[in-house]
Every structure is written in structure tokens, then in C-alpha cells.
């Protein structure tokens, strides 16, 4: 495999399939500083598609880590006026945006939960500027990964340049990119398959989903008549917001989640890893955080605002998906959420119809956590009161 040629093809996939960059459009980029070399490739592919400008802002988490140890939490959290004006200015002019994320799972070792919380709060607040634009201005957006040396060595358990090359090759496979295929056609076919599955679930007219698993998960998630799993045609330019992706997902009823759910994969918040945790819900809201470690961070998360403890997403992903079958935990939500059914605390994916806005949650956060297991069962209840197996032994039963 010609690794450099494949990196170029991956960059093209992100620019063409993911963002679908338009002629003359500005591309606003948040890129991990460790991935600067690939970021240059990506920018060039955007320009080849006709981008008018590619504006790159590097996320320097190592520097933020140092700052958090010497500055007050309030200072670290604060988003400066110039940061808002800079991003908002480009978005007001019709820019699309992308996050090219790199991972260093060990970066925040030795940092307190309070300091890590402050870093997460600042980064997430800046990203909310772009998120609002995606909903209000219907601009294209994309989240994708860039392999880094630290990430490769951590998840593969080996050192040296070979680890980084192996992670690149693995990422190409997870993103359905090989040396010969037409990535535009490949992803169009993949989208059609997912849409068909979403339509099959929507045709059941479900009122609720009941999740059970051997790890103690016993959770009922309510749905509304507008909670659709089928892909909605975007207003404006079509795009694919997550690469890779295996999910079909919807916005649940804000007030109808009851029971206990346990995470099946680690969650990374502010660069810190949280494992073995869960939540207890009553009337839609988290009333108890269940955690051996990271409780302070999770409690701070659900207290971010008055709606942070409600669900904003329910996503269905087969346990035997390609990402899960790779046998790795990636310590990044973008990939790990596509190895497993997941839920998200905070902001809903869609807006409810006029007059029913209260049914879908809104929040400053949207944090996914993975819950799928090999033995997960999901039983749906239809509007007519019938019970239907949606998942059996971790995979779709339809």
C-alpha cells in the first residue's frame, strides 16, 4: 500500500464526501496540532474542489494542559470575544467547518478532574459556535480523525513508526477506503443501506425502546412521533457529518427515559478517560451518577446547564460492526460510538415541530456514551402497544 497516496485519498474523501466543499466556499478547520502534516493535505484537497479559503485553527491541548495548571478555572473556561467574532464572522459568510481530531490518551494524566473540566468547557464552548451555525444556517460540518504517534502506540500496544502506519491502514479500512474504489460511489451506497434500515425502524411507529443487558442495563427510552431514524435530507448542500459512521440515530422524548444504563466503552472528557460508569434516570433526567472513578467530572457534566442531564440522542449500531470487530478500543467517541449502540446527554439532534419544542432536549452540551454489548436486547413498543424485537444478541433483529 502506498501510504502517502492513501492519505491523499482519505483527505479527498473528507473534503468531497464529508464536507462536500462548494465552489468559493470558506472551510473553517479545527485541527489537532499533532496532525498538522495531514491538515495541509486536507486543505489542498479542499482548494482542488474550489474552496475560496481554508482557515486552519490548531487545537493545542498540551499548551492548554499547562495553562490549566497555572491559571484559574474561570480563566481557562472563558471564551474571549475575539474567538467568538473570528469564528462567527466566517460562518456568517457561509463557511463550512471540520474538526480533524488527534488523540493522546495519556495527555491529561496527572491533571485534576477540575482542571480537565475547565479545558473541556472551553473547547466545547468554542465548538458550540459552529454547532449553532450548523442548525441555524444549515452549513455543512464534519468530524474526522487524524492518527497520531501517541494514539497509535497507546491503542496498538507497540512503539515506533510501524504503529502509526498500522493505525493509518486501519482507519482507511474503517472509512471504506481502499486503493481501487470510488469513494463517492462507495459512500453513496453505504448511505442508502443505512437509510433503508432507518426507514424499516420508522415504519414500526415506535413509542419506546427498552434496553437490557447482562451488565445491569435496564433502561426505557421514550420516542415522539417525530423521532425518526431514517436519514433526513439536509437543507442546502448534502454532506456526511461523521467519517467513519455506522449508526442510525434519532432524538428521543425529553421526559420519558427511566431506569439504569451502564457504559460499555470508556468515555474521554477533557482528555481524561472515564471507565466503568453509568446513570440512573427518572422522568427523563439523570438523578444519579454511577461511577468508580470520574464521578466528579460526570456530575459536573450533567450539571453543565439545566438540560444537560436529559438525553438528546439514541443511536442504534450493531455490536458486530466493522469497528467493533477490529477488537480495539479507540478512546475517541467518533470511532467508539460506531462500534456500539450509544446515547447522548444534552442537545437533541433535531428540532421538534412548532408547538412541540418541549419534547426535544436542548443544551449547551452533546456528549455521546457507548452502551452496546454482545448480549444487548432492545425491545420496541409500537403505538398500537405491540412488542417488537429491534436488537437481539447485540445486533439488529429486524
C-alpha positions in Angstrom: 0.0 0.0 0.0 1.3 3.5 -0.9 0.6 5.2 2.4 1.0 8.7 1.1 -1.3 8.1 -1.8 -3.9 6.7 0.6 -3.6 9.7 2.9 -4.3 11.9 -0.1 -7.4 9.7 -0.9 -8.6 10.0 2.7 -8.2 13.8 2.6 -10.2 13.8 -0.7 -12.9 11.7 1.0 -13.3 14.1 3.9 -13.4 17.1 1.6 -15.7 15.7 -1.1 -17.9 13.1 0.7 -17.8 14.5 4.2 -18.0 18.3 3.7 -18.9 18.4 0.0 -17.0 21.7 -0.3 -18.6 24.1 -2.7 -17.0 26.5 -5.2 -15.8 29.6 -3.5 -16.8 28.4 0.0 -14.6 29.0 3.0 -13.6 25.9 5.0 -13.1 26.6 8.7 -10.8 23.9 10.3 -10.2 22.9 13.9 -7.1 20.6 13.7 -5.1 18.8 16.4 -1.7 20.4 16.4 -0.1 16.9 16.2 -1.8 16.3 12.8 -0.5 19.4 11.0 1.0 17.4 8.1 -2.3 15.8 7.2 -4.1 19.1 7.7 -2.1 20.6 4.9 -3.1 17.7 2.6 -6.7 18.2 3.5 -6.5 21.9 2.8 -5.1 21.2 -0.6 -7.9 18.8 -1.5 -10.4 21.5 -0.4 -8.7 24.0 -2.7 -8.8 21.5 -5.6 -12.6 21.3 -5.1 -12.8 25.0 -5.5 -12.7 26.3 -1.9 -12.3 30.0 -1.7 -10.3 29.9 1.5 -9.2 27.2 4.1 -8.8 28.8 7.5 -7.0 26.5 10.0 -7.0 26.9 13.8 -4.9 24.4 15.6 -6.1 22.9 18.9 -3.1 22.8 21.1 -4.2 20.7 24.1 -0.7 20.2 25.5 -0.5 24.0 25.9 -4.0 24.1 27.4 -2.9 21.4 29.9 0.0 23.6 31.1 -2.2 26.7 31.2 -4.9 24.9 33.3 -2.2 24.1 36.0 -1.3 27.8 36.4 -4.5 29.7 35.5 -7.8 29.8 37.4 -10.6 27.5 36.2 -12.7 30.6 35.3 -9.9 31.9 33.1 -9.4 28.6 31.3 -13.2 28.2 30.7 -13.6 31.8 29.4 -14.1 32.2 25.6 -12.7 35.5 24.5 -14.8 37.9 22.4 -12.2 37.7 19.6 -12.6 33.9 19.5 -16.4 34.3 19.0 -16.0 37.1 16.4 -13.4 35.2 14.4 -15.4 32.0 14.0 -18.8 33.7 13.7 -17.6 36.0 11.0 -16.6 33.2 8.7 -19.8 31.2 9.4 -21.9 34.3 8.7 -20.3 34.4 5.3 -21.4 30.8 4.5 -18.3 28.8 5.7 -18.5 25.1 6.4 -16.4 23.6 9.1 -14.5 20.4 10.1 -12.8 19.0 13.2 -9.7 17.0 12.4 -9.2 15.3 15.8 -6.0 13.7 17.1 -5.8 11.7 20.2 -3.2 11.4 23.0 -4.9 9.2 25.7 -2.1 9.8 28.2 -2.0 13.6 27.8 -4.1 14.5 30.8 -2.6 12.0 33.2 -1.7 14.0 36.4 -4.2 16.7 35.7 -7.0 17.1 38.2 -10.6 16.5 37.2 -11.4 20.2 37.9 -8.6 21.3 35.6 -9.7 18.8 32.9 -13.3 20.0 33.3 -12.2 23.6 32.6 -10.3 22.6 29.4 -13.3 20.6 28.2 -15.7 23.5 28.9 -13.5 26.0 26.9 -13.1 23.7 23.9 -16.8 22.7 23.9 -17.9 26.4 24.2 -15.9 27.3 21.1 -17.3 24.3 19.2 -20.8 25.4 20.1 -20.4 28.4 17.9 -20.0 26.1 14.9 -22.8 23.8 16.1 -25.3 26.7 16.3 -24.3 27.6 12.7 -25.0 24.0 11.5 -28.5 24.2 12.9 -29.4 27.9 12.1 -27.5 28.4 8.9 -27.6 24.8 7.6 -23.8 24.8 6.9 -22.0 21.5 6.2 -19.9 20.1 9.1 -17.7 17.1 9.6 -15.8 15.4 12.4 -12.9 13.0 11.3 -9.8 11.5 12.8 -6.1 12.0 12.2 -3.8 9.3 13.5 -1.0 10.4 15.8 2.0 8.6 17.1 0.8 8.8 20.8 -2.6 7.5 19.8 -1.3 4.6 17.7 1.2 3.4 20.4 -1.4 3.6 23.1 -4.2 1.6 21.4 -2.0 -0.9 19.5 0.4 -1.6 22.3 3.6 -1.1 20.2 6.1 1.6 19.6 7.7 3.2 16.6 6.7 4.4 13.2 5.2 1.0 12.4 2.4 1.6 14.9 1.4 4.9 13.3 1.4 3.3 9.8 -0.8 0.4 11.1 -3.3 2.9 12.5 -3.5 4.7 9.2 -4.2 1.5 7.4 -6.8 0.6 9.9 -8.5 4.0 9.6 -8.7 3.6 5.9 -10.5 0.3 6.3 -13.0 1.7 8.8 -13.7 4.5 6.4 -14.3 2.2 3.5 -11.3 3.5 1.5 -9.1 1.2 -0.5 -6.6 1.7 -3.3 -9.1 1.0 -6.1 -12.6 2.1 -5.0 -14.6 5.1 -6.0 -15.1 6.6 -2.5 -18.0 8.8 -3.6 -19.9 5.8 -5.0 -19.0 3.6 -2.0 -20.3 6.1 0.5 -23.5 6.8 -1.5 -24.3 3.0 -1.5 -23.5 2.9 2.2 -25.8 5.8 3.0 -28.6 4.1 1.0 -28.2 0.9 3.1 -28.4 2.8 6.3 -31.4 4.8 5.2 -33.2 1.6 4.3 -32.6 0.3 7.8 -33.8 3.6 9.4 -37.0 3.5 7.3 -37.6 -0.1 8.5 -37.4 1.0 12.1 -39.6 4.2 11.5 -42.2 2.1 9.8 -42.9 0.3 13.1 -44.1 3.7 14.7 -42.3 3.0 17.9 -43.3 4.8 21.2 -40.4 3.5 23.3 -37.2 1.3 23.3 -36.4 -1.0 26.2 -32.7 -1.7 26.6 -31.5 -4.7 28.7 -28.0 -6.3 29.0 -26.2 -8.6 31.4 -24.1 -5.7 32.8 -27.2 -4.3 34.6 -28.6 -2.0 31.9 -32.4 -1.8 32.2 -33.5 1.4 30.5 -36.6 2.6 28.8 -36.2 5.5 26.3 -39.4 7.2 25.1 -39.8 8.4 21.5 -42.0 11.0 19.9 -43.9 10.8 16.6 -41.1 13.0 15.2 -38.3 10.7 16.4 -37.1 9.4 13.0 -34.2 7.1 12.5 -34.1 7.5 8.7 -31.7 10.0 7.3 -33.3 13.4 6.8 -32.3 15.2 3.6 -30.3 18.3 4.7 -31.4 21.8 3.9 -28.9 23.1 1.5 -25.8 21.2 0.5 -25.8 17.4 1.2 -22.9 16.2 3.3 -21.8 13.3 5.6 -21.1 14.7 9.1 -19.2 11.8 10.6 -16.5 9.7 8.9 -16.4 6.8 9.9 -20.1 6.1 10.8 -22.2 3.0 11.2 -25.2 4.4 13.2 -28.8 5.3 12.6 -30.0 7.7 15.3 -32.8 9.9 16.5 -33.8 12.4 19.1 -35.8 10.8 22.0 -38.6 12.2 24.1 -37.0 14.6 26.6 -39.0 13.4 29.7 -39.6 9.7 29.1 -36.3 8.0 30.0 -36.5 5.7 33.0 -34.1 3.2 34.6 -30.4 2.4 34.7 -27.8 2.3 31.9 -24.1 1.3 32.1 -21.4 2.3 29.7 -19.7 -0.5 27.7 -16.7 1.5 26.5 -14.6 4.3 28.1 -15.6 8.0 27.7 -12.9 10.6 27.2 -13.8 14.0 28.6 -11.3 16.9 28.5 -8.6 14.4 27.6 -9.3 12.2 30.6 -10.5 8.6 30.4 -13.5 7.5 32.4 -14.4 3.8 32.7 -17.0 1.7 34.5 -19.7 4.3 34.9 -23.5 4.6 34.4 -26.5 6.8 35.0 -29.9 6.4 36.7 -32.8 8.3 35.0 -36.1 9.4 36.3 -38.7 11.3 34.2 -36.0 11.8 31.6 -33.3 13.2 33.7 -30.1 11.8 35.3 -30.7 11.6 39.1 -27.6 9.6 40.0 -24.2 9.1 38.5 -22.8 5.6 39.0 -19.0 5.6 38.8 -16.0 4.1 40.5 -13.8 6.9 39.0 -14.5 10.2 37.3 -17.7 10.8 39.3 -16.8 14.5 39.8 -16.4 15.0 36.1 -19.6 13.2 35.2 -21.6 15.1 37.9 -20.2 18.4 36.6 -21.1 17.3 33.1 -24.8 16.6 33.9 -24.9 19.9 35.8 -23.5 22.0 32.9 -26.9 23.6 32.4 -30.5 22.7 33.4 -30.9 20.4 30.4 -27.5 18.6 30.4 -28.9 15.6 32.3 -31.5 14.8 29.7 -31.0 12.7 26.6 -30.6 14.2 23.2 -29.8 11.1 21.1 -30.5 7.4 20.9 -28.3 5.6 18.3 -28.5 2.0 17.0 -25.3 0.3 16.0 -24.7 -3.4 15.7 -22.2 -4.9 18.1 -20.7 -6.9 15.1 -20.0 -3.7 13.2 -16.6 -3.4 11.5 -15.3 -1.0 14.2 -16.3 -3.4 17.0 -14.9 -6.4 15.2 -11.5 -4.7 14.9 -11.1 -5.6 18.6 -9.8 -2.3 19.7 -11.0 0.5 22.0 -10.0 3.8 20.2 -10.5 6.2 23.1 -12.2 8.7 20.9 -16.0 9.0 20.7 -16.2 9.4 17.0 -14.9 5.9 16.4 -16.0 4.1 19.6 -19.6 5.3 19.2 -19.7 3.5 15.9 -18.8 0.2 17.5 -21.7 0.2 19.8 -25.3 1.4 20.4 -25.0 4.7 22.2 -26.9 7.5 23.9 -26.0 11.2 24.2 -26.6 13.6 27.0 -27.6 17.1 26.2 -28.7 18.7 22.9 -31.1 16.9 20.6 -30.1 16.1 17.0 -33.2 17.8 15.6 -35.7 20.5 16.5 -39.2 19.4 17.3 -42.1 20.8 15.2 -43.7 24.1 16.1 -45.8 23.8 19.2 -43.9 20.7 20.4 -40.5 22.2 21.1 -40.6 21.0 24.8 -40.4 17.3 23.7 -36.9 17.5 22.3 -34.0 18.5 24.6 -31.7 21.5 24.1 -28.5 22.1 25.9 -25.0 23.6 25.5 -23.5 20.0 25.5 -24.0 16.9 23.4 -21.9 14.1 24.9 -22.2 10.5 23.5 -21.5 7.5 25.6 -21.4 3.9 24.5 -23.8 1.2 25.9 -23.9 -1.6 23.3 -22.9 -5.1 24.5 -22.7 -8.6 22.8 -25.9 -9.6 24.7 -27.9 -6.4 24.4 -31.6 -6.8 23.7 -33.7 -3.9 22.6 -37.5 -4.3 22.5 -39.6 -1.7 20.9 -43.2 -0.9 21.8 -45.3 0.4 18.9 -48.1 3.0 19.1 -50.5 0.1 18.9 -48.9 -1.5 22.0 -47.2 -4.4 20.2 -43.7 -5.6 21.3 -41.1 -5.9 18.6 -37.5 -7.2 18.9 -35.3 -4.4 17.5 -32.0 -5.9 18.7 -31.1 -9.4 19.8 -27.7 -10.5 21.0 -26.2 -7.1 20.2 -27.4 -7.0 16.5 -30.5 -5.9 14.6 -33.3 -8.5 14.8 -35.4 -6.9 12.1 
